[in-house]
Amino acid sequence: MYISQLIAAYTVSQVLSGRNLTVSLPEVQARFPQATPQQRGGATDLSYGALRHYGEIEAYLRCLLDKPLTDERIRALLIVAIYQLLHDEADDFTVVNQAVYAVSQLKKPSPKAWAKGLVNAVLRNLLRKQEQLVTQVQSTEVAVYSYPQWWIDTLKRQYPKDWQAMLSAGNQHPPMTLRVNTNKMSLQAYLQSLVAHQIEAHQTGVQAITLVRPMPVQKLPGFNEGIVSVQDYGAQLAAPLLDVQPGMRVLDACCAPGGKTGHVLELAQLDMTALDSDEQRLQRVKSNLDRLQLTATLKVGDAGASDWHDGQLFDRILADVPCTASGIVRRHVDIKWLRRKADVEAFAGQQARILSNLWKMLAKGGKLLYVTCSVFQEENQRQVDAFLQRHADATLLPLGLGGQMNITHMNDQLIPTDLHDGFFYALLQKH
Ligand SMILES: C[S@@+](CC[C@H](N)C(=O)[O-])C[C@H]1O[C@@H](n2cnc3c(N)ncnc32)[C@H](O)[C@@H]1O
């Protein structure tokens, strides 16, 4: 267990110093070639779990320490072990003993002799005093909900009825949801093939199936043949909303890794341009489309500029713009601690620039679907309201979200639930 704790501690320490979890975790894992696949899986679970509950863990740690800890590695190891003691099923005393041993295995500079004693004392104190500490810990909202205070305050203001449910949905384990290419196989037939493979699942949406337990994609029947893709149910609304017809010129303006590009192309034969500013991420679009046996013209470029554009207008534009990702925190648990309040305005500015530029590339009568995976209104309804003020040739079309299976929404905003993430959609038509 100590190897998993060590990998998770290094990872958590990197995230808390400002690095992305998806970048840090594989880098740290690579530094432990001796770890077994099970230990690696354990380290992933511990890293995600500790960051998901970091607000609460940090509050316990503050109660248990006499003075702030300066060695970030020891602090991170304590965060991981406290997560295990509070939320994991592992045996408490094994967690403590392994964490103490892990201290001696930290890479250079070697921790001072006091560190082992401190880890031991803090964790044993937690086991002894947890019940007494609960009231003190729960005196702040950051500890109760495990989000930064500015985030909690924003949701309270913007969603006076739903904020608690939204925070809680963001702290759940995300479901694994599949999108069935119903041109290749009906949803019912695919459900039956899952039953035949003893994979428990249920239908969530028209093309969506949610698995009872996540599993490696390679074990999914028909995955390599492109019969299914992994995609959140909320994200699966994008392609049908874009309302494509065969032969249309379509732009997917921020396309990587290509989840929505593939879905749109499954719906009709199109002249599709898939653009992204990140060349490496664009490679993933290529491999995703290859698996689905679909094609698009892939371009590296800035959706806020026109140097990549040949001047021909598009009939449809999907603008799945960069955003705070505040609607998908259960999948990206680091987002809660990496984002700052000022980032919301910064993203909103970038989105406004992209949206105005793409609008010029849309044909008269054409439709642009604006998408974010955020729940902050500055990036969503307020962004669209400001856009409509600036563009007299734009009309906001109704989405009919009320008619969709299992979708919880407030106007055009999907409220995150156990079945889907928190997306925002706005369908704009040019006249
Ligand atoms: C929300 S993700 C897109 C997800 C994608 N549509 C899907 O469904 O798989 C946003 C993407 O925008 C890209 N991006 C960020 N800034 C951009 C820009 N100025 N122009 C084009 N793409 C950009 C990022 O590299 C990222 O891949």
The ligand as a MOL file (V3000), in Angstrom:
LIG
                    3D

  0  0  0     0  0            999 V3000
M  V30 BEGIN CTAB
M  V30 COUNTS 27 29 0 0 0
M  V30 BEGIN ATOM
M  V30 1 C -13.9540 21.5910 -24.0580 0
M  V30 2 S -12.6010 21.0780 -24.9780 0 CHG=1
M  V30 3 C -13.3790 20.4300 -26.4120 0
M  V30 4 C -13.9490 19.0380 -26.2370 0
M  V30 5 C -14.3920 18.4440 -27.5610 0
M  V30 6 N -15.3200 19.2750 -28.2550 0
M  V30 7 C -14.9940 17.0660 -27.3890 0
M  V30 8 O -16.2120 16.9280 -27.3180 0
M  V30 9 O -14.2370 16.0980 -27.3000 0 CHG=-1
M  V30 10 C -11.9710 22.5830 -25.5680 0
M  V30 11 C -10.8830 22.4600 -26.6070 0
M  V30 12 O -10.6110 23.7880 -27.0810 0
M  V30 13 C -9.2640 23.8450 -27.4580 0
M  V30 14 N -8.9400 25.2740 -27.5420 0
M  V30 15 C -8.6000 26.1270 -26.5590 0
M  V30 16 N -8.4400 27.3680 -27.0470 0
M  V30 17 C -8.6810 27.2970 -28.3810 0
M  V30 18 C -8.6540 28.2280 -29.4340 0
M  V30 19 N -8.3600 29.5160 -29.2080 0
M  V30 20 N -8.9390 27.7930 -30.6800 0
M  V30 21 C -9.2290 26.5010 -30.9210 0
M  V30 22 N -9.2500 25.5680 -29.9560 0
M  V30 23 C -8.9890 25.9520 -28.7020 0
M  V30 24 C -8.5520 23.0620 -26.3930 0
M  V30 25 O -7.2930 22.6000 -26.8650 0
M  V30 26 C -9.5470 21.9130 -26.1460 0
M  V30 27 O -9.1980 20.8040 -26.9120 0
M  V30 END ATOM
M  V30 BEGIN BOND
M  V30 1 1 1 2
M  V30 2 1 2 3
M  V30 3 1 2 10
M  V30 4 1 3 4
M  V30 5 1 4 5
M  V30 6 1 5 6
M  V30 7 1 5 7
M  V30 8 2 7 8
M  V30 9 1 7 9
M  V30 10 1 10 11
M  V30 11 1 11 12
M  V30 12 1 11 26
M  V30 13 1 12 13
M  V30 14 1 13 14
M  V30 15 1 13 24
M  V30 16 1 14 15
M  V30 17 1 14 23
M  V30 18 2 15 16
M  V30 19 1 16 17
M  V30 20 1 17 18
M  V30 21 2 17 23
M  V30 22 1 18 19
M  V30 23 2 18 20
M  V30 24 1 20 21
M  V30 25 2 21 22
M  V30 26 1 22 23
M  V30 27 1 24 25
M  V30 28 1 24 26
M  V30 29 1 26 27
M  V30 END BOND
M  V30 END CTAB
M  END
